[in-house]
Amino acid sequence: MVRYSPKTLYLLLLAILLLAQPCPVMAEFRVLKPGFETGGIKVQSGIFASELAIVRVDPKLWSLRVYKSSEPKTAQEVSTATNSDAVINANFFGTDLKPLGLIIADSKLQHPLQLGGKTLTGVFFRDRNQSKIVFRDKFKVSNEITEAIQAGPRLISEGQSISIPQDSSTRRSAIAIDRKGRILLFASKDRFPGLSLVELQEILLRKELEIQDALNLDGGGSSQLYVSSQNPGNKIDVSGGDKVPVFLIVKEIK
């Protein structure tokens, strides 16, 4: 039987712990159209790896709208139905497939703000001038707001991390706004091992992303992101295990 000295055992344990720490590797962004970029982040944790697909758009050139479907759909189905360049899942929903939390689409209130609970703590919205992510208790419905969804928890506020509970790893979707006002969409490409909320937050805090505010969207089987393209090499199809009722869609401003 091989015997190791205490020092050797300590070094082996230290190496295992270091390998187990998530180590994000950023992929360069690729410009598909002016103001529309895609990229990715691979997170290696020991022998396992997860990858986040990213879409980054300039809201001066691209509109971001809320799409509430009359029946649950996939992101690809919504992209085809709306002729959208990118689609990501948005609100959480109940076992009856009805959405939870605030929904404003095309300036119309379709579902009220949910005030209780510890999950749906944030609101992403667009008014006639800009996009914002705020805490739900700071949000007020007004005629200026054209699009809004509620999800959570909030992950980043004004460039700083927010205290969030540690949870298990799963697939994730998220939306963020960077210091230049660009909107970023994130979705897990792999069904396993996934990311915890804390791990997702740590990735979004990376300096090169320049994220100012970020909000977690519904994850798990709901997490899905679709980018349509005539070039197969530019297409992104992160399929979800579930069809969902609410999406955010990205279309070029003509």
N, C-alpha and C positions, 0 to 999 in steps of 0.2 A: 504494500500500500504506500502511495506517495504521501510524504508529510511535508507541509509547507510551514515556513517560519511565520510568526505573527506579522512581521513586516510585509512578507509576500502576500499574505491573506488580506492585509489592509490595502495594499496596492491593487490587488484584484478586485476587491469590493469597490474601491474608488473608481476604477475603470468602468465597472458595470454601471455605477450610478451616473457617471458622466455620459455614457452611451445612452442611458435611458432618458436623458433630458432632451426635450424637443429642440431641434436645430433647424430653423427655417432657412431655406435657400430661395432667394428671389429670382424669378425669371424676368427677363427684360420685357417691357411693354412693346407691343407691335401695333403700329398704326394701320387700321383697316380702311378708315376713311378720315377726313379731317375732323378732329375732335372726338374720334371714336377709337379706343385702344383696347387691346386684350392682353392679358398676361397671366401669371400664375405664381404660386408660392408652394414649394414642396417642404413638408415638415417631417424630418427624420427623427424618430424616437426609438432608439435601440434598433431592432431588426425590422420594425414597422415604419411605414411611411404614409402620410396623408398629403393630399394636394388640394389647394384652393384655386379654383378658376376665378379670374378677375376681369371685370369690364369697367373701363373708366371713360366717362363721357363729359364733354363740355356742354353745360346746359344752354349756352348761347347758340349752339348749333344743333342740339338734340333735345327733344322734349321728353319728359318722363311723366307718364300718366298712370292712373290707377284703373285697373280693369277688373270689375266684379262680374263673374260669369253667372248665368242663370242656372248652370249645373257645373259640377267640378270638372276641370280639364287638366291637361298637362301643359307645361310651358311651350312645347313645340306646337301643340294644337292651337294655343292662343296666338303664337307668332304667325301661324298660317292664317288664322281667322282675321287678324288685325293688320297683317302685312307689317309686322314690327321687326326691327333689326335685333332687338334683345328683349328677353322676358325672364323675370325671376319671380318666384313665389313671394308672398307678402304676409298677410295676417295669419295668426293662429285660428283654429276653428274647432268646434265641438264634435262630439260623436255623431251629431245629427248633420254634420257637414256645413253647418251655418257658421259664418265668420264671427270672430270675437273682436271687440274693440272698434275704434273709430274707422269709418270709411267715408271719404269725400272724393267723388269722381266727377270731373267736368263741372266743378263748382256746386255740385249737389250733394247734400248730406244723405248718405245711404245707410249708415249705421252709427249709433251714438258712441261717444267716448265712454270707455269703461274705467271707472275710478278706483275700484277695489282690486285687491290681490297684489302679489309681489313680482309678477312676471311682466305684465303689459305696462311698463313704466315709461315708455317713450313714444313720441309721435314724430314721424317724418312728414313734412308738408312742403308744398310749393305755393307761394303766393305769386303775384304778378311780377315780382322783381327778383326773387331768390328762393333757394331751397334751405330748409332748416331742420334740425333735429333738436327737440326740446323734451323736458320732462312733462308728463301728462298734466301735472298740476299747474304748469305754466302756459298750457295751450288754451287758446280761446277761439271759438269758431267766429269767423268774420266773412264778409262778402268778398274780401281780397284773396281768400284761400281757394285755390283751384283744385288741388289734389292733396290727399292726406291718408295715411294709414297709421295704425297703432300696433306696436309689437313690443318686444323687450326680452331681456332687460337692456337698458342703455349700457354701452360698453366704454365709450369715451366721451368726455365733455370738455370743450375748449382745450383740446390737446392733452388732457390729463385722464388717467385711468379712474374708473369709478369702482367702488367696492361692490363686488358681486360674489354670490355664494359659489363654492366649489361644487361641481357636479360631475356626472359621468361623461365619457366621450361619446359623441354621436356625430352624424352629419350636420353641417351648419350652413345657414344662409345669413347674410348681413348686408346692410347698406351703410355707406359712410360719405362724408363730405370732407374734402381736403382743404388746405389753406388757400388754394386758388379758386375754390368754389366748385371744383369738379366733383361729380358724383361717381362713387365706386360701388359696384355690386360684387359680392363674394358668394361662392357656393362650393361645398365640398364635392370633389370629383369621385372620391372613393367611399364605398359603403362601410369599410373597416380600415383602420381602427377609429377614425373620426377625431374630433377635438372636443375638449371641455371648453366651457365659456371662458375660463381663465386663460387657457392656451390661445383661444381665438383673440381675446383681448390683447395678449402679449404680441401676437403677430401684427395686429392692426396698429400697434404703437410703434412699429419700426419706423425709423426716421425717414427712410427713402419714400415711404408712402405719404408722409406729410398730412396725416389724417387729423382733422380738427374735432369731428363729432362722428360717432358710430352707434348703430342700433342693431341688435340681434333680431333676425326674423325667424319665422317658424322653421324648425329643422327636422332632423330625423328623416322619415320617409317623405316629408313634404318638400325637402330641400331640392330645388331644381333650377337650372339656368340654361337658357337656350339662346344661341347667337346664330342667326341665319346668315348665309353667305353663298354666293355663286361659286366661290373657290372652296372646295371641300377641305383644304388645309386650314382655312380660317374659321370653319364652323365649330361651335362649342355645343355639345349636347350632354349636359349633366342631367340625366333623367332621375325623377323621383319615384319612390315606391308607391306614392299615393297621388291621386288627382285632387286638386285643391280649388277653392272658390275665388281667391283673390290674388291678383298679380300686379306687378309694376312692369309697364311696357315702355320701351325706348324706341322712338321714331325720329328720323331726320326732319329738321324744320325746313320746310320748302319755302 
